[in-house]
Amino acid sequence: IGNSGPLDEPVVDAINAGDLVAAAVLSGNRNFEGRVSPHTRANYLASPPLVVAYALAGRVDIDFEREPIGTGSDGQPVYLRDIWPSGAEVAEAMAAASDPALYRQEYGNVAQSNPEWNAIAADTQSAVYSWREDSTYIQHPPYFENFPPQPAPIAPLKQARALLMLGDFVTTDHISPAGNIAADSPAARYLMEHGVQKADFNSYGSRRGNDRVMTRGTFANIRLKNALVAPKEGGWTRYLPTDEQMSVYDAAMRYKQDGTPLIVLAGKLYGAGSSRDWAAKGTFLLGVRAVLAESFERIHRSNLIGMGVLPLRFKEGDNAQSLGLTGEETFSLPDLGDGLKPRQELTLHVTAADGSERDISVVAGIDTPIEVEYYRHGGILNYVLRQFMAAA
């Protein structure tokens, strides 16, 4: 999934001491910021031969046409053109690596090939999964706790606080990282409290079956830029009633205790990148009721609706900066209700920290009648379950 493993400590120390923009070159498709390593800010995609060439050169600011990669044993400069593989060499290597006999050998006896997996005890007597409270990988998610057979009316948004104020091109990996679990993060704290040592943290991607880890990991990307705590980067925000800086998760839980709904402010193409369902699920579980952005990536917008989170768009030409929003205001949607229609214009009532009030026009990022239904039910899972219940 893009993780390279830890860098050597002297390398990390040099990067931190010099505030260096370290780079990685990879042939996969995971070039999100901080994904290959939390210490590489610039990540470039390239073909496998180019990855090897950059590794040999040891730098990314090289002009391969004019500069040598290194020096040969004869003392002569070696250029990329000297080592670039021919089509025949590539075909030969691929043929050797894709021998059908290898796959038949590896998969022919798959049922007996992993004794450790086969030794795991499984409950085969029950038709449903037996949840284990002590598991740190799989937990019973709370989506259907106290599930009512009929949806409640769509409620207006009242006195919501901004959990984060983000900029443009916030990816789903910024929202729900899949890489390393930082040792000082809420997810790490949870794992240690449950007896997991740092060496066994694994990654967020491996713990997607545990909502306790994933909720704590939402907005925990170490390169997240939240204007409420600028210039500090990472999964931090301010709990606005007391102006305390804390983790996004801890702030969300404080707001939940207060009964305060939350929104997220963002810029262009919010939710770009891979279609990661946890980016929407984690947002919902943090208590976020709406995301107000200039524009959304299509799939993430749909996923937010699928979790009962309302996407809102600024009107054309508007954004948080042009409207003078600081993220310290409170936000209300007084006309949000059961009459919600696709792309309906809504009034966002904004109260500044000094008590001044104003109204802003925003647009519901719900594009179709069926999306209205999903949102009315609190998400697509609720909608489908109620369909089954009605047919039973």
Residue pairs with C-beta under 8 A, 6 or more apart in sequence:
1 30
1 35
1 178
1 179
1 203
1 205
2 26
2 28
2 30
2 31
2 32
2 35
2 36
2 178
2 179
3 35
3 36
3 37
3 179
3 180
3 203
4 24
4 36
4 37
5 37
6 12
6 37
7 15
7 37
7 39
11 39
12 39
14 20
15 22
15 39
16 39
21 41
21 42
22 37
22 39
22 40
22 41
22 42
23 40
23 41
23 42
23 43
23 44
23 60
24 31
24 36
24 37
24 40
24 42
24 43
24 44
25 43
25 44
25 45
25 46
25 50
25 51
25 54
25 55
25 60
26 36
26 43
26 44
26 45
26 46
26 51
27 45
27 46
27 47
27 48
27 50
27 51
28 45
29 45
30 36
30 43
31 43
31 44
31 45
32 43
32 171
32 173
32 174
32 273
33 41
33 43
33 171
33 173
33 174
33 221
33 223
34 40
34 41
34 177
34 179
34 221
34 222
34 223
35 43
35 173
35 177
35 178
35 179
36 43
38 179
38 180
38 182
38 222
41 223
42 60
44 60
46 54
49 84
49 85
53 64
53 69
53 80
53 83
54 60
54 62
56 69
56 70
57 69
57 70
62 69
64 79
64 80
65 80
67 79
68 77
68 78
68 79
69 78
69 79
69 80
69 83
70 77
70 78
71 77
71 78
72 78
85 93
106 113
111 118
112 118
123 129
123 130
129 138
131 138
131 139
131 140
132 138
134 194
135 210
136 191
136 194
136 196
136 207
136 210
136 213
137 206
137 207
137 209
137 210
138 209
138 210
139 209
139 210
139 211
139 212
141 211
142 211
142 285
143 379
143 381
143 382
144 381
144 382
144 385
147 382
147 385
149 386
149 389
150 386
151 376
151 377
151 378
151 382
151 386
152 378
153 337
153 338
154 336
154 337
154 338
154 340
154 375
154 376
155 336
155 337
156 332
156 333
156 334
156 335
156 336
156 337
157 261
157 263
157 289
157 290
157 310
157 331
157 332
157 333
157 336
158 261
158 332
158 334
159 260
159 261
159 330
159 331
159 332
159 351
160 260
160 261
160 262
160 263
160 289
160 290
160 330
160 331
160 332
161 240
161 255
161 260
161 261
161 262
161 263
161 330
161 331
162 228
162 240
162 262
162 263
162 264
162 265
162 327
162 328
162 329
162 331
163 219
163 237
163 248
163 251
163 252
163 255
163 262
163 263
163 264
163 286
163 287
163 288
164 219
164 224
164 226
164 228
164 237
164 248
164 264
164 265
164 266
164 327
165 226
165 227
165 228
165 265
165 266
165 320
165 325
165 326
165 327
166 174
166 224
166 225
166 226
166 227
166 264
166 265
166 266
166 267
166 270
167 225
167 227
167 266
167 267
168 266
168 267
168 268
168 269
168 294
169 267
169 268
169 269
169 272
170 224
170 266
170 267
170 269
170 270
170 271
170 272
171 271
171 272
171 273
171 274
172 271
172 272
172 273
172 274
172 275
172 276
172 279
172 297
172 300
173 179
173 221
173 273
173 274
173 276
174 219
174 221
174 223
174 224
175 218
175 219
175 221
175 271
175 276
175 279
175 282
175 283
176 204
176 214
176 217
176 218
176 276
176 278
176 279
176 281
176 282
177 204
177 217
177 220
177 221
178 203
178 204
178 205
178 276
179 203
179 204
179 205
180 201
180 203
180 204
181 187
181 188
181 191
181 201
181 202
181 203
181 204
181 207
181 213
181 217
182 188
182 220
182 222
182 234
183 198
183 201
185 216
185 217
185 220
185 235
185 247
186 216
186 217
186 220
186 235
186 247
186 249
186 250
187 201
187 204
187 207
187 213
187 214
187 216
187 217
187 220
188 198
188 201
189 216
190 212
190 213
190 216
191 200
191 201
191 213
192 198
204 213
204 214
204 217
204 220
207 213
207 214
208 214
208 278
211 281
211 285
214 278
214 281
214 282
214 285
215 249
215 282
215 285
215 286
216 249
217 282
218 248
218 249
218 278
218 279
218 282
218 283
218 285
218 286
219 226
219 235
219 237
219 248
219 249
219 282
219 286
220 234
220 235
220 247
220 248
220 249
221 234
221 235
222 233
222 234
222 235
223 233
223 234
224 233
224 234
224 235
225 233
226 232
226 236
226 237
226 248
227 327
228 237
228 238
228 240
228 327
228 328
229 236
229 237
229 238
229 245
232 245
235 247
235 248
235 249
236 245
236 246
236 247
236 248
237 245
237 246
237 247
237 248
237 251
238 244
238 245
238 246
238 251
239 245
239 246
239 250
239 251
239 254
239 255
240 328
241 258
246 254
248 286
249 286
252 262
252 286
252 287
252 288
255 261
255 262
255 287
256 287
261 287
261 289
262 286
262 287
262 288
262 289
263 288
263 289
263 290
263 291
263 292
263 331
264 283
264 288
264 290
264 291
264 292
264 293
265 292
265 293
265 320
265 325
265 327
266 291
266 292
266 293
266 294
267 293
267 294
267 319
267 320
268 293
268 294
268 295
269 295
269 296
269 297
270 291
270 293
270 294
270 295
270 296
270 297
270 300
271 279
271 296
271 297
271 299
271 300
271 301
271 303
271 304
272 297
272 300
273 297
275 299
275 300
275 303
277 303
279 300
279 303
280 300
280 303
280 304
280 306
280 307
280 309
281 307
283 291
283 304
283 307
283 309
284 307
284 308
284 309
284 379
288 309
289 309
289 310
290 309
290 310
290 311
290 312
290 333
291 304
291 309
291 310
291 311
291 312
292 312
292 313
292 314
292 320
292 331
292 348
292 362
293 311
293 312
293 313
293 314
294 313
294 314
294 318
294 319
295 313
296 304
296 311
296 313
296 365
301 311
301 365
302 371
304 310
304 311
304 365
305 311
305 365
305 366
305 371
305 374
305 375
305 379
305 380
306 374
306 379
306 380
306 381
307 379
307 380
308 374
308 375
308 377
308 378
308 379
308 382
310 336
310 364
310 365
310 366
310 375
311 364
311 365
311 366
312 346
312 348
312 362
312 363
312 364
312 365
313 362
313 363
313 364
313 365
314 320
314 323
314 362
314 363
315 361
315 362
315 363
318 360
320 327
323 360
325 350
326 352
326 353
328 352
328 353
329 350
329 351
329 352
329 353
330 350
330 351
331 348
331 349
331 350
331 351
332 348
332 349
332 351
333 346
333 347
333 348
333 349
334 347
334 349
335 346
335 347
336 346
338 376
340 364
340 366
340 372
340 375
340 376
341 364
341 372
342 364
342 366
342 367
342 368
342 369
342 371
342 372
343 363
343 364
343 365
343 366
343 367
344 363
344 364
344 366
345 361
345 362
345 363
345 364
346 361
346 362
346 363
346 364
347 359
347 360
347 361
347 362
348 359
348 360
348 361
348 362
349 357
349 358
349 359
350 357
350 358
350 359
350 360
351 357
352 358
366 372
366 375
373 383
374 380
374 383
377 383
377 386
